[in-house]
């Protein structure tokens, strides 16, 4: 339950995707969860059930929707909302369909910048823009459900962009900050401000 004027927010990264051809899946259709991804999400759902969420928001991409469905199976009666604000990074659209091992050769400038200084990437969408739209979604959700707690299923880069921004850290920490599939990044909204609380991997414990 919320503590005073503070309400928890749980950002869930979708589960591991079935991707036998090892392509950058971005916004491609039919990229659903792998069997072990579903198992990990079920563990995450049990973890979240104990937190008493009042609403669930999700990216409309299939892997996120399937993650949200598994979580919702453990949260009967909790309303579910889809929002494009929780979508994957638009950079992922740039190289979607490309075999992952070929990205450095096909997109040398973009890939090198993404790996070395992701805060400076402008192709597709900046990390700052991702953090802004994630924050916008949470503001809208908080107005609709002011007592919280809230859940939001999204993707690695948007979640990390928001977390690093909330913590006042450099967005270049994208590749050194944990956000595994089916993980939970816990924030708290107090008096209109977001604060980082903890990072959880419920399947690992």
N, C-alpha and C positions, 0 to 999 in steps of 0.2 A: 504493500500500500504506500501511497505517497507520504512523505515526511514533511509536514507543514505545507509550504508552498512549493515543494520540490516533488517531481515525478520522474520515475525511471523511464528510460528509453532503451530498447534493446535492438541493435542493428545486427541482422543475421545475414551472413553471406550464404548464398545458395549452396547446395550440396555438390559434390564432385559430379562432373558431366560425363556421360558415355561418349567417348571421343576416340574410337579405335583408329581413325586415320590421322590423328594428331594434327588437326587443323586449328587455326585461330578462329573460334566459332563466333565471336562478336554478336551480331544480330541475326545470324542464320537461323532458319526455322528447324524444328525437329531435333534440337539439341537438348535432350532431356537428361534426367539424372541416371547415373550408373547405379547398379544394385548396391554397392558399398556406400555410395552417396546417400541413398535412401535410408540405409541403416544408421549412418551418422546423423542424418537429419532427425530421425526418430529419437535418438538420444538427446539431441538439442531440444526437441519438442517437449520431452519429459522435464528437462531442466527449466524450460520457460513456463510450463504449466504451474510450477511452484511459485512463480513470480506474480501470478494473478493479472495478466494483461487484460485490458478492456477493449482493445481494437488491434487489428492486424492489417498492415499496408504492405503491398508487394509491387515490385517491378512486373510489367506485363510479359517479360520474356519467359519462354517455356520453363527453363531450369529454375527460375525464381517462383513461378506459379506452382510448379510441382512441389517445391520446398514449402511454400505457404500452405498447400493442401495437406501435406503430412503434418505440419504444425497444427493446422486447424482441426485435424482429426483428434488431437489431444486437447482442444479448446472449444468444445461444442458451445454454440451460442454466441461466440465472439464474432462481431462483424468483420468482414474482409473487404478491403478496398484496393483497387489497382491504381497505380499512378505512374505516368511516364517520367515523373521527376526522379524515380528510383532506378531508371534504366542503366544499362551498361555505359561505360565511357564511349563517347562518340569516336574516339581514336580507334577503338576496336573495330568500328565499321570500316576504317581505312584499309586494314589488312585482313579482314575476315575472309575465310576460305583458303587462305595461304597456309601451306604446311608450316608448322611452328618453326622447324629448323631452317626454313628458307627466309624467314623474316629479315635477318640481318643482311642478306644479299639483295632481296627485292626492295627493301626500304632502308637503305644504309643510313641516310641522314636521320630520318625519323626514329629508327630503332636505336641508334647510338645515343641520341639525345634522350630518348625515353629511359634508357638504362643508366646513363651517367648524370643527367640533370632533368628529371621528369617535371620539375616545377616550371621549366622553360618551354615545354612542349605546347605548341599551338595548333598542330594538325588535329582536326576533328573537334577537340574540346580541351580546354585547359583544366588542370586539376582544380584551380581556384573556381572555375565555373561549376565543376561537379560539386564542390563543397557548398557553393551558394544554392544550387537547386535542391540538394539534400536538406539543407537548413530550411529552405522555403517549404518543403514538404512537411518537415517536423513542426514548423510554426503553424501550418494549416491544421495538422493533426491535433496539435495541442489545443487549438481554439475549439475544435469539434469535441475533443475528449479531454477536458482540462484536468481531470483527476488522474489520468494515466493508470497504470503503466501502459506504454505503447510498444508495439513490435513493428519493425520494418524490414522486409527481405529485399536485399539489393545485391550488389556486385563488389568485388574487391576494391577497385580503384575509387569509386565514389565513397565507399565506406571509409577507406583510409584517408581520402582527401578531407573528409569532414573531421575525422578523428585528429589528424595532424593540425588542422586549423583550430579546432577547439583547444588543443593542448598548447597552441602557440609555437608549434615545431615547424621546421622547414618541410615543405612538400617534397623535397629531395629525399626524405626518409621513406618514400613509398615502398622501396624494395627491401628495407631493413626493419619494417614494422609488421608484426604478424597479423595475418587475416586469412586463415585457412578456410577451405570449404566447410560449411556448416558451423563455423565459429560464431561467437556472439561478442560484439563490442558494446559494452554497457556505458551509456551516458546518463546524465541526470540534468533535468531542466529545472533551474531554480530562478525564480523572479525573471523569467524571460531569457536567461543565459544558459548555455549548454556547458557541461563539465564532463570530462572523461572520468570514468569510475574504474573500469576493469575490463580485461579481455579474458574470454572463457573458451575452452575447447571441451564441451560437455562429453563428447564421445571418448575422450582420452582418459577420463577418470573413472 
